[in-house]
């Protein structure tokens, strides 16, 4: 039974999308929720999962082609027709926009009695299984009604490692499609002459336009503070292991910076504002954007109402958004309505940076590398864990005095951390 794959609606304001890469080719076997293609819109890049299990029968929209939302982009032959909210009509599914006929067809091979779509598990568990090359049909779930949990997959992996020292050829991950051209990577270029021209990707073009607009709009000023992170570093060293055991992920510095910024924004709400005409618009919600570096650019997912979250809630949100940003699984709503942004340029070793304001916000905090340095304490040289924090701010709204008071509040919170 054919299942149409459509260009998804990534947000109310998004009317079209560009397919940047097909991750499968015609004739490939698909599992439900398995990554099928990547799209790029004027708001976000995303990896789109397959809506059903089956065989990719037809690809109707080529890479780099832009189509309106709800356009049929592919057809899956699916015997079970277990589809999450996808239409089951196939009229016109064998014709490209503009009337171009596609001649490729494929039918699904005979399946085993226990199909992947019959297995009870979450998308996160299926993703983990794909990453670890685990066949979920081989796992007996311990959850309700046989549901397979992450714990079940990890237990299976531990058992497999004990009985298998080297992977067999059949256990090696399959190569999906051709590798991207070398020119796409920012780390290396395949030169065929004295120069090499590569068109800007949609994401890169959007970043360029946004940054130029920001510099043209706001008179940027920067203030830099040196902050001692010894207290936070000691807390991470003392409690990081227990935190990871309890919550299943590693404790990092980022949630501490988010919490410090949130507390400072409460004291100086003008930093959590925007300028519209002759009016300063104060924002009630504190929505913190976290800049995430991708291979192809930069994206800023937003922790909404960060002021209402506990420290653990912030930590979970930071981890979740960063992981899904790198996996290209963010929705448009998750990168909008930020009121203040953090940019952790120090993760690559940079000490000091002056980030560009993320419009229409009025300030952005740059976090440098956290490292031990000699400092003067009580007229003596001491070794302390230090970081440089840079606040780039819009001088139309903020004066230096307010910006420095805001940064002093961030510094005070981090150096005298009193929250468990």
Beta strands, then each sheet from edge to edge (+ up, - down):
strand 1: 2-6
strand 2: 16-22
strand 3: 29-30
strand 4: 35-40
strand 5: 45-49
strand 6: 54-59
strand 7: 66-68
strand 8: 72-77
strand 9: 220-228
strand 10: 273-276
strand 11: 279-282
strand 12: 288-294
strand 13: 297-303
strand 14: 340-343
strand 15: 363-367
strand 16: 371-377
strand 17: 380-394
sheet 1: 1+ 8- 6+ 3-
sheet 2: 5+ 4- 2+ 7-
sheet 3: 9+ 17- 15+ 14+ 12+ 13-
sheet 4: 9+ 17- 16+
sheet 5: 10+ 11-
end
